[in-house]
Amino acid sequence: MRRDRATQYQEDVGPRSYAASWPGLLTWPGTLVGDNGHKAVWALGCNFLPRGKCMSCIERDRDLELLEGDFADCADGRGRVILISGAPGAGKTELLRTFGERVAAGGGLLVRVSGSPTEQSLGFGVFDQLMRGVASLDGAMGEAVTLLEDHTVQTIPANGDRITPRHAQLTLALLRDLMRLTLDRPVVIGIDDLQYVDSLSLQCLLYLIRRLESMRILVVLTGGPRCQLTYPIFYDEILRQPHARRIQLALLSREGVRRLVTENCENPKESFSDACFELSGGNPLLVHALLSDTAATVKANQRRCVTSPTPGATFREAVLACVYGNGAEGFTIATAIAVLQDRSSPELIGRLCDIDGESLAHTIHALEGAGLMAARGFRHPAIQLAVLEDLPPECRAELRLRAAELLYSAGAPDLEVAAHLVAAGRVRENWAPAVLREAAKQAIGEGAESAAEYLELALHACSDDRERASISTAIAEVEFWDNPGNAIRRFGELLTWLRLGLLSGRDAVFVIGLLLWCGHVAEAERASRSLAASADRLDEEGMAEVRKLPLHLFSWAPAWATDPVIAQTTRREADVASVAVAGDPGRQAVISLNAVLRGVSDDNLVHEAEYILDGAKTAGMRVGVTAHVTNALMTLVYLDRLHLAERWCTVLLKEATTTRDRSLHAGLFTIGAEIAFRLGDLLTAERYSRLALNRLQRESWGVGIGAPVSVQVLAATAMGKHQEAARALQLPVPEAMFQTRFGLHYLYARGHYYLSVDRAHAALKDFQTCGRLMVDWGIDVPSLVGWRAAAAEAYLRLNRTKEARQLSEEQLAKTDSRSRAHGVALRLLAGASKVKVRSELLKQSVYLLEQHGDRLELARSLSELSHVYHAQGEFERSKMLARRSRYLARECHAEVSQLKHPPEKSSEDSEALVFSPVESEGIAGLSEAEQRVAVLAAQGNTNREVARRLHITVSTVEQHLTRAYRKLEINGRSDLPDRIWLKHPEAI
């Protein structure tokens, strides 16, 4: 913005006057009176009681003493001229007003006039005020006023820097009027805001002042910067007079602000006063504005306590008063500083405003002196915002655009340049689109919200189709992380770019992923083959993305496993899954997940998944990590490392609160729900699945909706909330979902719902469909979906034990003997086996499920085992296991009626035992060996079984139990507390 533009703007807008018309006027003297006339009491840190004065003379005692001394000299016949200067808002007018009151109290006469920007162009405007004021004190019209009525005097032009004879005649007439007044009392003339006094009045005033040295007249002037004067040499001429003095007002110190706040508030905290000082820089006008705004906020919100000042409309007007107090050039420079902020070097400010030299340095110094600036910019965003908002939008945009161009030429970072371009809303240089794209990349890496804005502006400024296609894809990618629904709405445009072959390899891979997310698997397949056919024309980055594409597609849509090329690629990558791939966590995460889906179970996969998750955490969960974080977590889940996965999911959810990536939030909540269900924590599973579904709109989920819905159905079914499960299943899902891994989870959950409502045939159909798809796709892994165990349970409901036994044995054969799925299969095999072998199978099941922490499946196995003991006549053991089964079910919030327990002789005694209080310190008082024996005994094992498992003698078991009974103060095995083995599984 050039200097002439600023001047033109001032002329267009007109002079500004910022009178203090604040809500809840501060009157003098008195208290803060609200709209209803009542005193207001609020709390500010402690109690906020605005009670003081409109302005205060805090830290002005020395200045008042000087003025009073000058008044005493004036009364003795020695005239004086005092020039009070200082920053806008420093309290010049208030000092003059306070001194005037003391003059009146001391018997002097006071004539007070002031300049105004609206009257600055009127010749003799202020001198007219002065002469009429003197005349009013004299009680007569006065010689000067009589001459002034002669219009020929007012129309005589000034003669350069010299006063004309007619002007001198008028001034001498005024002097004679004043001398008549001084015969009785000394006279004080107060002239406020010299910077707004017209030139003719200043020249006459100077003529008058030169003749006051031996008169009982004191002239007190207040003024702003000399550069604003209509008669620039006025200050120099005044201060050359031997009877003249200058008083320079400083801003308030930290202690002064504290006193001012205390004067207006009751018992404020020191932190509040410090905050006022930091925000205002000690400018009294700004401090009073802050107190006024804070009082209004307290009153509006009906709060009793606030801990920090709240800048509002009053503060904004006070800031503008301080800025405009430095003239049009001051406002121009202030706007440049508001735009450049931390980059506000004198060189850049001067280039942006086309102002340089002494004027620029003086104005910057004046703004610093007004308390508005700190370091290189304004001291608070509220000050910056007040200045920027006072500019017309078109001027603000032009200023932003020029700032961007200057910063670019100065080599500023792309993010800074792009921020100004976006604020301007347009570009005009060819380099702008590239800068905006690079800034968007950096913003994405830092999780900033502005990436999409940068790209939208770059798209608007770009005319090349290939470049527009690339930018459109980048916008969709950013929107997908924030809300997939936004990206989906661009689907048609992106598909057009893809079909025209205008996308790079990386962009094409993203669009293919979006096709899959939307359920367009066939279209994704065609696009992938087309992309592979043109791979020789891609750059290195594009080739790398194309090579990863089959891996991602396999993890989503395993139906591609039937394609020989894809199957070969994924198997080859799975073979090298144990080899760390540095620098590409996304590729290694999907390789590891695909390896697990192929049936690979390797500790190296666990280490790799943790390495990927730790890297994402260390990087601060930046936007765009959703795919490899969720793939790494699901690798741990499918490997049955549930507690490890739970810990990582909790950590990452906490870290993810700092990012806007809603896709990441939804994915983490979904996986957290899956983990919670597999651990038997049904409440958490239900809550997390709801959080996941609420995080994104339904249409934003695409085929992925099967994941949270399946957990929601499983949790509701296990809790006996069949109506909720049914409502969840009524949600519309894409048909293409059943061609993806998410469809398997959905079929499995729906089958369990059918089982719970006695629709075993429908359940069996879903489980068998699930199994057929998994076999066809080559991902028949029980830890993914245990369809065989689920189908075996359906067969048992239909009394088809042969089929149930066959499927249970198949699942046992396909699982590791230490896995959770193995434990579930053992329970179902026991249900399909003869009574004499059931107990051993169920004991093994209990042991495995206990190791994996699956409390829901453990409760089911314990329930079955209690039936076996009851059938064998071991009623005490049966009763104890049944109690523990019920306790676990309640702890899981599962429907207890789903567990079929044998009858007990006294249900009252049984229930009482379940909740019998046991001191938590009890087991801690046992030795390690006693703990192991007590835990196994509490599980229902005989002494011989305990001895065999711990590799000790039966006699040793008996001795440990005897000591444990004594320490726990119980009578025997049946009194072992239920919570021993639940609270201390590590004792095994």
N, C-alpha and C positions, 0 to 999 in steps of 0.2 A: 504494500500500500504506500503510495507516494505521499509526500507532505501535502501537495495540493489536493489530493483525494481526501485526506483527513480533514482539511479545512472546508472542502466542499460538503463533506458529510456533516460537519458541525453546523454549517449554514443551512443545510437541508433539514436537519433535525431540530435546529434551534438551540439556544442556550438552555442548559439544564440547571435546575435548582433543586437541591435535595434537602428540603426542610424536614425537620424531625417530626413528622406526623405519624408517630408510632402508636400501636395499640397499647392502651394503659399509659396515658401521658404522665411523664415524670414532672411534677410541678415544683416550683420553688417559692418559698420553702415549704416543706410538707412531706407528704407520703405518696407512694404510688397508689393512684386511684384507678380502679378498673371501670369497666363500662357501666356497672351498676352503682358506682359511687362508693363501694365498700373497699376497705383496705384488704389487700390480698396477702395471704400467708401460704407460702409453699416451702418445699424442702429442697435444698441445693447442697448435696453432700450431707448436710445436717438439716437446718431449717432455712428456707429461702423467704426472706422478708424484705422485699424491695421497699425502702422507706426514705430514700435520700433525695438527692437533688438532680436536676437535669444534667448538670455538669459539675465537676468538682475542681477546687483549686488545690488538690493534693500535690505536694512537692512544688508549690508555687509561692511559698511563704517569703522566700528571699526576693522574688520578683515584686511582690506586693510591698515589701519594705522599701525597695528602691523607688517604686512609684510614689509611695507616701513621702519619702524624702524629697523627691522632686516637687511634689505638691507643696511641701513646706517652703521650699525655695521660691516657688511661684508666689506663695502668699506674702513672701518678703520682698517681692518685686523683681525677682530674677526669673524671667521666662525660660521655659524648657520645652524641648521637643523630644518625645520618646517614640522610637520605632520598635514595635513588638513584632518579631518575625518568628516563623516556625512552620513545621509541616502542617498540611491540612489536617484538621481534627485534633491538633495538639492542645487546643484550649485557648487560643488567642482572644476570641470573642468573649469567652467566659471570664478570662482575666480582666478584660476591659470592663465587662459588666460589674464584676465584683469591686473593682477599683472605683467605678462610678458610684456604687452604693456608699462606699466609704467617703468619697468626696462630698456626697449629699449630707451624710451624717456629720462631716466635719465643717459644714457651713459653706462649702463652695457651690458654685453654679456649674451645671453640667449641660453641655450641648453635645448630643450624640447623633451622628449621621452614619450612613453606610453606603458603599457602592453596590450596584446590582448589575449582573450581566445583561439584563433586559433594558437597562438605561445607559449602557456604556457609550452608545452612539449619540446620546443627547448632550449637546454642549451646555455646560454650566449645570448639569443635572445635580451633582452633589453639592456644588457651591450654592445652588438654589436652596437645597435642604438646610445648609449651614446658615445662610443669611436669614431664612425664615425662622429657624430655631433660635437664633440670637434675638430676632425681633420679638418672639413670643416671650422670652425672658425679660425683655425691656418693657413689654406692655404696650409698645407702639410699633408703627409700621417700620421704622428705621430707615436711615438714609440709603443703605445698600439695597434694601428691597425696593425702594422708590426708583433707584436707578435701574434695577433689574427689570422693572415693569416696562422700561423703555426697550422695546424689542430690537432696536438698532444695536444695542450692546451685545445681545446674544448672537446676532448674525455676523458680527465682525470676525473674520477668520483669524486663526492663530498665525503668527509670523515665524514659522519654523520653531526654533527653540527660544525665541524671545517673546516676551509679553508685549502687547500693544499698549499705547497710552490709554485707550479707553478701558482696557482690562485693568490696568493699574489704578485708574480712577475708581472703578468698582471695588477693587480690593481695599483701597485706602478708606473707602466709605465703610466697608465692613469693619476695618480696624478701628475706626472712630466709634462705631456702635459698640464694639467690644470694650473699648477703653472706658466708655460711660458705665458699663456694667462693672468693671473692675474697681471703680471708685468705692463700691460697697463691699464686694466679695471677690475673691479670686475666681477665675473662670477656667474650666477644663473643657477642651474641645476633643471629643473622641470620634475618630473616623475609622470605621471598620471596612475591611476588604478593599484595600487600596487598588488591588489588581483589577477591580471592576469600575474604578472611578474614571470619568471621561478626561481626556487630555487637557481640555481648557480649564477644568476645575483644578487639576493637578498644578498647572502653571500658576494659576492665581493663588493656590494654597502655598506654593513655594515662595512666591512674592511676599505673602503674608508672614511666613515663618521667619524669613530673614530679618524681620523688623520686630521680633518679639523679645529680644534678649533682656530688655529692661522693663518688661511689662509683667503684670500679674496674670499671665496667661500660660497655661500648660496644654500643649497639643500632644495627644496620644494617638498614634497611628498603628493599625495592624494591617499586615499585607502578606501576600504570597510571594512566589518567585518573581524576581525583577524582570524576567523575560516576558511576563504577562502584562506588565504595565503598558498603558497607552502612551506614556511619556517616559521612556526607558531610563533617562538620566536622573529621574526624580530621586531615587535612593542615594545616588552619589552626591547629589546636591544637598540633600538633607544631612547626611552624615558628615559633610564637610563643615557644617555649622558648629561653632564652639559650644553652643548651648544644647547640642543634640546628643542623645544617647541611644544605643541599641540594646534591646533585651531579646536574646535568642532562647525560645522555649524548647526544651528537650522533651522527648517522650518519657513516659513514666518508667521507673525502674520496676524490677520484679516486686520489690517491697511496696512501691507505690500502687501497683495494680492490686496487690493484696489488700492494701488499705481501702482502695476504691471499692473492691468487691465487698469487703467487710462493712463499709459505709452503707451499701445498698442491700446487703443480705445478712441474715442473722446466723451467726456461727457457721460460716462456710468452711469446708475442708480445705486444707492447704493445696491438695491436688487440684481442686477446682480452680483456685486462684492461679496456680501455675499453668493450667490449661488455658485460661483466659490470656495470660501473658504470652504464651507461645503462639496463640492464634492471632493476637492483636499486635504483637511486637511492642506493646506499651502505649499504643495510640488510644487516648481517652475516649475518642468518639467511637472507635471500634469496640472497646470494652463495654461502654454503655449499650451499644447495639446488641452485643452478645447477651448481656443481662436481660435486655428487653425481649429478645427472641426466646431466651430460655424460660423467662417468666410466662410468655404466651404459650410455649409448648407444655409447660407444667400445668397451666390452667386448662388448656384444651384436652389434655390427656388425663386430667384429674389425678395426677401423680403427686405423691408426697415427697419423693426424693429423686434427685437426678445427680449424677456423678461427674458430668462434663457439660460444658456449654454447647448449645445447639444453634449454629448459625442459621439464620432464616432470612426473611425478606428485609427486615430492618438492617441486618448486617450487610446484606447486598447493597442497599441504598447508601449505607455509610461507606462502604468500599468505593462505590462510584463517586461519592462526594470527595473522597481523598484523591481519587484518580483525576477527576475533572478539576480539582483544585490546582493541578499542575498544567492546566490549559489543554488546548486541542492537541498540541504536540505531545503532551504528557499522556493523553489518552491513546494516541497512535502508538507510542512506544510501549505503553502498558499492554495493548492488544498483541503486539509482537512478542512480548515476554510471555503472555498467557498462552500463545501458540507454541513458542519454542520451549518454554519451561526450563528443563535441565540443560538444554542447549543454548541458553540465553547468554551467549557471549556478546560483548559490544560489537564485534565485527559482524556477526550474523544479524543482530538486531538492526544495525545500521543498514545492512544490505536489504533486509526485509522491508524497512520503512523508507529507504532512500534518505536517511538522516545520518549525518556523521559529525565529527568534530566536537567542539565544546558544548554545543546544545545537547547532543546525545548524552555525553558524560554527565552534564548537569542534571538532566531529567532523570536518568537512572539513579543518580545520587539522591535526588528529591524523593523518588519512590521508595528507596531504601530508608530515607529519613522519616517517611510516613509510616514505617513499620510494616509495609506491605510485602517486602521481599526478604528472603533468607537465602544465603548462598547465591545460586544463579537463577532462581525462579521465585514465584510467589510462595509465601510461607504456608499456605493452606489451599487445598483444592477449591474451597468455597470462594476464595478471592479470585482464583483463576476463572471459575465458572461465572462469577458476577461480571467480570470484564468481558468475557466472550459472549455471554448472552445479551449484552447491551449493544453488540454489533448487529446490523441487519444481516439476515442469512446470506445474501449474495456477497456482501463484503467479507463475512466470515469464511465463506467457501473460497473466495479468491485469495484471502490471506493464507489459508491452509494449503492451497495449491502452490502458491509461491514458496511457502516454507518447505514443502516436499521437494520442490525443484532445487532450492538452495541446499538442503541437507543432502540430497543425492549428489550434487556437484561437490559437496564437502566430504563425501565418502562415509556418510552416516550409515549405521546398520539398516538392513532392508526393513526390519520390523518398524523402526521409527518412521522411515519414509512412507511405508504403506499405511501406517496409522493416520498420517496427514492426508494421504490420497483418499482414504475411505471417508474421513471427516469432510473433505471437500466434495465428495460424491461424483467426481469426474476426473479424467486425466486428459493431458494434451501432448504428452511426450511419448515417443516410440518405446522408450525404455521401461515405461510404467508397468505393462502386463508382466514382464519377466520379474520385476521387483515384487509385484504383488504375489506371484506364484511362489517365489522363494520365501517370502514372508509367511505365506500360508503353511509351507512345510515346517518352518520353525515354530509357528504358532501351534500346529498339530503336535509337534514333539513336546511342547511345553504345556499342553492341555488348555490352550487359550481358546476363548469363545469366538475370536475374531477371524479365524481361518476362513469360514464360509463367506464372510463379508469381503475379505481380500479377493477371494476367487470370483465372487459375483461381479465385482468391479472390473477384474481382469477380463472376464467374459464379455462384459459390456463394451470394453475398449478393444476387443480383438475382432478381426474380420476374416482371418484365415480359418477355413473349415476344420482342418486337422488340429489346429491349435484350440479351436472352440470345442471340438470333441474331447480333447484331453482335459480342458478346464472343466467341462460339464461333468466328466467322470470324476474328477477330483472333488467337485462340489458334492456329488452324490455320495462319495466315500466318506467325506466329513459328516454329512447329514446322517448317514447310516449309523455311525457310531453314536450320534446324539439321539437319533430316533429313526429306526429303519423305515418307518412309514413315509418319512419325507423323501428318502431315496427311492422308495418304491413308486412314488408319484412321478418320478422322472424316468420310469422304466421304458416307456415308449420311445422317448428321445434317445436314450442310451442304446436301445436295441437297433434303432436306425443307424446310429454311428457304427455299431458293431457290424451290421450287415453290409455297410458301405466300405468296410475295411479301413476306416480312418483312425482306429484306435491302436495304440502301442500294445506291445505284449502284456505289460503289466496292467494297463487299463482294461484290456480285453479279458484278462483273468478275473478282474474284479466284477465286470459285468456278467461273466459266466457264473460267478458265485452268487450274484444277485438273482440270476435266472433260477438257480437251484433253490435259493431262499424263498422265492416266489412259487416254487413248485413246478417250474417249466424244465423238467429233467431232459426231455427229448430235445428241446431247443438248446439246452446247455451242451448236450452230447454233439449236436451238429456243429455248434460254434467251436467246441473244443477240437474236433477233427479238422475244421477249416483252419483254425489257428495253428494246429500242428503241421498242416500242409504248407503253411507259409512261414514256418519257423526259420528257414534259411535267410529271410529278409529282416529278422529281428536283431536288435542290438543285444549286448551281453546281458543286461538286466532283464530284457524281455524274454530271452531264452531261459534264464534262471526261473522266471515265473512260470513259464510254460512247462518246464520240467517238474515244478511242484504241483501243477494243476491236477494230474491224475491222483496224487496223494490226497489232496483236499477233497476231490470228488468221491474217492473211495470211502473216506471217513464219514461223508455225508450220505451218499447214495451208493451203498455197497452193491446194488444191482449191477454196477459196472464190473464187478468181479468176474462176471461171465465173459467179458471181453478179453481175449487172450493177451492183447497188448497191454491193457490196463493191469490185468492180473500179474503179468510178468514184471511190470514196472513196480507194482506195490510189493511183490514178494522180494524183488531185488533190493528195494529200499529197506524192507523189514530185516533182511539179512545183515545190513550194516547199521541197524538201529542202535547197536551197542557202542558204536563209534561216535564220539562227540563231534558235532558239527559246529565249529566255532563261528560266531558272527551271524548265524541265522537261526535264532531260537524258534521261529515259526516253522521252518522246515523240519527241524529235529523233533518238535512237539508232535507234528502230524505223523512223522515216521514212527515215533514211539507208540502213539495211539493205534496206528494201523497194525503195528506188530502185535499189540495186545489183542486187537480184534481178530488177528490171524491165529491166536492161540499161543503166542510167545509169552513166557513168564520168566523174567530175568531181573535180578537185582539191579543190573545196569540200567534198566528202564526206569526204575525207581530213582536212582541217583540222577539220571538225566532230567527226569521230570522236576525234581527238587532244584536242580541247577537252573532250569528255565524259570521256575517260579521265583527263585531268589533274585534272578536277574531282573524280572519284572518289578519286584518289590523295591530293589535298589534303585531302579530307574524312576521310581515314583509313580508307577502305574499310569504311564502316559497313555494318551489316546491312541488306540489302534492295537492294543495288546490283547484284545478280547479273544481272538482265535487261538493263539498259542497258550494263553493262560488257561482257557477252558479245556483245551486238548490235553495239557499237562495234568490238570486236576482229574479229568476223566480217566487218564492212564492210571493214576493212583487208585481211583475208585474201582476200576475194572480189575486191578491187581489185588483187590481186597486189602489195601493199605488204608483202611477207613479212618483210623485215628490220625494218621499222618495227613491224609487229605483234609480231615476236619480242621486240624490245626492251621494248615495252609489257607484254607478257605476263610477262616476267621480272620487271619492276618491280612489277607488280600482285600476282604470286604472293608476292613478298617482303613486300609491304604486308599481304596477306591473312592472314599468319600471326598477326596480332593479333586476328582475329575468329573467332567460332565458326561462321560461316556456311559449313556444309559444302557446301551447294549451290554457293556461289561457288567454293570450292576445287575441287570436281569440274568445274565449268564451265571454270575457267582451265586445269586440267590437260588437259581434252579439247581445248581450242583450242590449247594449247601442243603437244599431240601432232599435231594437224592441221598446224600451222605447220612443225614439225620434219619431218614426212613430205614436205611440199611443198618443203622445202629439202634433202631427201635425207639427213637425219640420222635414220637408222632406229632406232638405239639409243635416242635420246631419245624418238622417237615411241612406241616400244614401252614404255618406262618410264613416260612420262606417261599413256599410255592405261591402263596397269595401275593407276597411282596414282588415276586418275579413277574406275575401276570399284571400287577398294577403298575409296574415300572414302564411297560410298553403298552401301547394300544393293541387291541387284538389283531388288527390287520398288519401291524408291524412285525408280528411274530413269524409270519410265513409258515413254512413247514416245521420250524422249531417249536411251535406251540405244543407239540406232542410231549416235550420234555416236562415242563411245569405242570401241565394238566395231568399227566400220568402219575406224578408224585402226589398231587392233590387228591386224585381218586384213590390211590393206594392208602394214603393216610386216613382219609375220611372213612373208607371201608373198614380199616382195622379198628377205628374208633367207634364203629357202629353208627356212623352218620350216613346212612344209606341215601337219604334224600339229597344231601349235599353232593355225594359222589355222583348221583344220577344227574344233578344239575350241571356238574362239571362236564359230564359226558355228553350233555346236550349242546355244549358249545360247538359251533361249526368249525370243522378242521379241513384243510385242503386235502383233496383226494391224493395228491402227489406225496403227502406226508407218509403214506403207507409204503412208499418206495425208498424211504430213508430209515436211518437208524432210530430216529425219533418215533417212527411208526411202530417199531418193535416194542418200545417201552409203553406206548399207548395200548397196543393189543394186550400186552401182559397185564396192565392195570385194569383194563376193561374186563378181562377174563376173571380176575380176582373179585371184581364187583359182582359179576354174574354168579360166582360161587357163593358169595355171601347172601345172595337173595334166592338161593336154591335153584339156579338155572345152570346146572352142571353141564348139560349138553352144549349150551351156548358158550360157556367158559371153555370147554374142551375144544370147540371149534377155533376160538381165538388163539389158544395156546398152540394148537396144531398148525394154524396159519403162521404164527410167529416162528415155529420151528422149521416149517418148510422154507420160509424166506431166508432164515439164517443159514440153513444147509445150502440152499441154492446160491447164496451170496458168498459162501466160504467164510462165514464169521460165526460158526456154531460154537460159541464160547459161553459156558454156563454163567460166568461172572458178569457177562453183559446182560443177558436175560435168561434166567433159569426156567426155560419153558418146559423141560422134561419133568422137573419136580412139580411144577404147577399142574401139568397135565396128569401126572401120577396122582395128585391130590383130587383132581376131578374124577379120575377113574375110581379112586377109593370111595368117593361119594356115590358112585354108580355101582358099587360092590363088584368092580371088575379088577380084582386083586392081581390077576396074572399080568395084565397090561401095566398096572401100576408098578408091579415089581420089576418088569422089564425096563420101563423108563427110568426107574430109580437106579437100577444097576448101570444103565447106560450113562447116567449123569455121574455116578461114582467113577466110572471108567474114564470119563473125560475131564475129571477135576483132580487137582492136587489133593493128596490125602490130608493136607493141613488147611484147606480152604474153607471159607464160609459156605460155599455152595455144596461142598462135600458134607458138611454138618447137616444142612437142610435135607439132602438126599438120604442120609442115614435115617433121619426121622421117618421119612416116607417109606423107605425100604422096611423099616420096623413095622409100620402099619400094614404092609403087604406080606409080612413073614409070620412064621409060627411063633406062638407065645414064648417058647423056651429060648429063642434067640433075640427076642425083642429087647430085653433089658440091656444086653451088652451093646447092641446097636445104638440104643438111646443114650447110654452112658457116653459112648464115643461122640454122639451128636452133641450132648450137653457140654462136653469138654471143648470141642471145637468152637461151638457158638459162643461159649464163655470167653475163649481166647480172642475172638473177633469183636466181642462187645455187642453182638446183636441180641438185645434184650427181648425183643418180640419173638423171634424164632426160638430163643432159649426158653421163654415161658411156655411155648407150645411143646417143645421137647420134654420139659419137666412135667407138664401136664400128662403127656403120653406115658412117661416113665412112672408117674404116680399110679396110673391105671394098671400098669404091669405089676407093680408091687402089691397093689390091692388084690389083683387076681391071684397072686402067689400067696396071699394071706399075711403079708408083711404090712399090717395096717399102720403101724407107727411110722415106718419109712414113707409109706404112701401119703399119710396125712402131712408129714413134714414137707415133702416135695410139692404137694398140692398147695400148701400155704405159700411156699416160695414162688410157685407159678403165679398165684393170684397177686402176690405182692409185686412181682415183676410187671404183670399186666397193668396193675394200677399205676405203677411208676411210669410205664409207657403211655398211659392214658388210653390203653386198648380196651375194647369191649370184653369184659371178663367172661360174659356168657358164651363167647366163642370158644373158650377153653372148656372141654368136658372133663370135669374132675370127678373122681369116685366119691360116693356118699361118705359122710363122716358121722360119727356117733353124736357129736355135739358141735353144731356149727358155731354156737356162742363161744365155746372154748377155743375153737379153731380161729375165729376172727380175733379173739382177744390176744391170742399168741402172735398173730401177724403184726399187731401194732404194740406189743409189749415193749415198754421203754427199756432201752439198754444204754448204759453210758458209753459214749463214743470212745472214751479212753480205755474201755475194757480190753479190747483186743490189742491195744497198744502196749498193755502191761504184759502181754504174752511174749515169750521168746520167739525167735524166728521159726524154730522147729515146731513149737507149740502152735503157732499160727497156721503153719502148713497143715498140720494134722487136724486142727479144729475146723479149718475151712473145708477140707475134704470130707470130714465127718458130717458137717452141716449140709453138705450136698447130698447126703444119703448113702455114702460109701460105707461098707462094713470095715471092721478093723483089718481084716486080711486084705481087702482091696486097697485100703490106704497104705498098708505096709508094702504091697506089691508096687504101687505107683511111686512111692518115695524110696523104695529099695532099702527098707529097714525091717526089723523084726516086728512081729505082732506084739510082743512084750513091750517093745519101745513105744509103739503106738498107744498101748494102754497106759503107760506111765505118763506120756505127754498129755493124754486126755484127762487123766486124774488131776494133774497139776492145773490144766486149763479150767476144769470144772471148779476147782477151788478158787482160782483167781477171779473167775467170772461170777462166783457165788451162785452157781446153779447146781441142780441135782444130777443131771445126766445129759445124754446125747439129745434127747427130745427137747431139752430146754435151750439148746444152742441157739443164740439169737439169729433171726432171719438175715440181718444186715451184715453179718460177718463176711460172708463171701461176696456180697454185693459191693460193700465198701472197700474190701481189701482183696481184690482178685490177684493182686501182685504177690499175695502170700503163697500162692500155689507154686 
